[in-house]
Amino acid sequence: MKLHADGATTRITSYGPGYFAIGDRIVRQGVIVCADGTVETWSPAVLADLDEGNVRRIISHGPEVVLLGTGARQQFPPPELLRPFVESGLGLEVMDTAAACRTFNVLASENREVVAGLLPIG
């Protein structure tokens, strides 16, 4: 699916099974995308691979809100993985990856300090 959002520093321009296009970069695994332009590959491939180290890596970017894209469908992480977000006072939205990509573009275009941790679709 092609996505376009004007004004964002970083944009997720498209996504699909096994890839993300962020600006002119193609990423073929999980990815952390920050509104400030930071794009990092991320090791979890499915929600079951998510661990506290992955969560802390997102938090280290200092966002005001975090989007967690959990693949083809919305799935909630275990409560112990939500604790670091609560302790850091961060807003966390858990959604399927497609919705997280669209929401990231909207929030980034509003100059929000948003970070998305995106698990691949399919």
C-alpha positions in Angstrom: 0.0 0.0 0.0 1.3 3.4 -0.9 1.2 6.1 1.8 2.0 9.8 1.5 2.0 12.5 4.3 3.3 15.9 3.5 5.4 17.8 6.1 6.8 14.8 8.1 10.5 14.6 8.6 10.4 10.8 8.1 7.7 9.2 6.2 6.7 5.5 5.7 6.0 5.7 2.0 4.8 2.1 1.6 4.7 -1.2 3.3 3.7 -4.8 2.5 4.4 -8.4 3.3 8.1 -8.5 4.2 9.1 -4.9 3.6 8.8 -1.2 4.7 9.7 1.7 2.5 10.8 4.7 4.6 11.7 7.6 2.4 13.9 6.0 -0.3 15.1 3.2 2.0 13.7 -0.3 1.9 13.8 -2.4 5.1 13.0 -6.1 5.0 12.7 -6.8 8.7 11.3 -5.2 11.8 12.1 -1.5 12.1 12.1 1.4 14.5 11.2 4.7 12.8 11.5 8.0 14.6 10.0 11.3 13.5 13.4 12.9 13.7 14.7 10.8 10.8 16.2 7.9 12.7 15.5 4.5 11.1 16.9 1.4 12.7 16.5 -2.3 11.9 14.8 -4.1 14.8 15.3 -7.8 15.6 11.8 -9.0 16.6 10.0 -10.7 13.7 6.8 -11.6 15.6 5.3 -10.4 18.9 6.6 -13.5 20.7 10.2 -12.3 19.9 9.6 -9.0 21.7 11.6 -8.7 24.9 12.5 -6.0 27.4 15.6 -5.1 25.5 13.6 -4.3 22.4 11.2 -2.2 24.5 14.0 -0.3 26.1 15.5 0.4 22.7 12.3 2.2 21.6 12.2 4.1 24.9 15.8 5.3 24.5 14.7 7.5 21.6 12.8 9.8 24.0 9.4 9.8 22.3 6.3 11.4 23.7 4.2 8.6 22.1 5.1 5.1 20.9 3.3 3.1 18.3 3.8 -0.6 18.4 2.8 -2.3 15.1 2.3 -6.0 15.9 2.1 -7.5 12.4 -0.9 -8.4 10.3 -3.3 -8.1 13.3 -3.4 -6.3 16.6 -1.9 -8.4 19.4 -1.1 -7.1 22.9 2.3 -7.8 24.5 2.4 -9.5 27.9 2.0 -7.0 30.8 5.6 -7.2 31.9 6.6 -5.7 28.6 4.2 -2.8 29.0 5.6 -1.9 32.4 8.7 0.0 31.0 6.3 2.3 29.0 4.2 3.0 32.1 7.3 3.6 34.3 8.6 6.1 31.7 5.3 7.9 31.5 5.0 7.3 27.7 1.9 7.0 25.7 1.7 3.6 24.0 -0.7 2.6 21.2 -0.7 -1.0 20.1 -2.2 -1.7 16.7 -1.7 -3.8 13.6 1.4 -2.7 11.6 -0.6 -1.2 8.7 -2.5 1.1 11.1 0.8 1.9 12.9 2.4 3.0 9.6 -0.6 5.3 8.8 -0.7 6.7 12.3 3.0 7.4 12.4 2.8 9.5 9.2 -0.1 11.5 10.7 1.6 12.2 14.0 5.0 12.9 12.4 3.4 15.4 10.0 2.0 17.2 13.1 5.6 17.4 14.4 4.9 15.0 17.3 7.8 13.2 18.9 6.6 9.8 17.8 8.5 6.5 17.5 7.1 3.4 15.9 8.3 -0.1 16.5 7.1 -2.1 13.6 6.9 -5.9 13.2 6.8 -7.1 9.7 3.5 -8.0 8.0 3.5 -11.6 6.9 
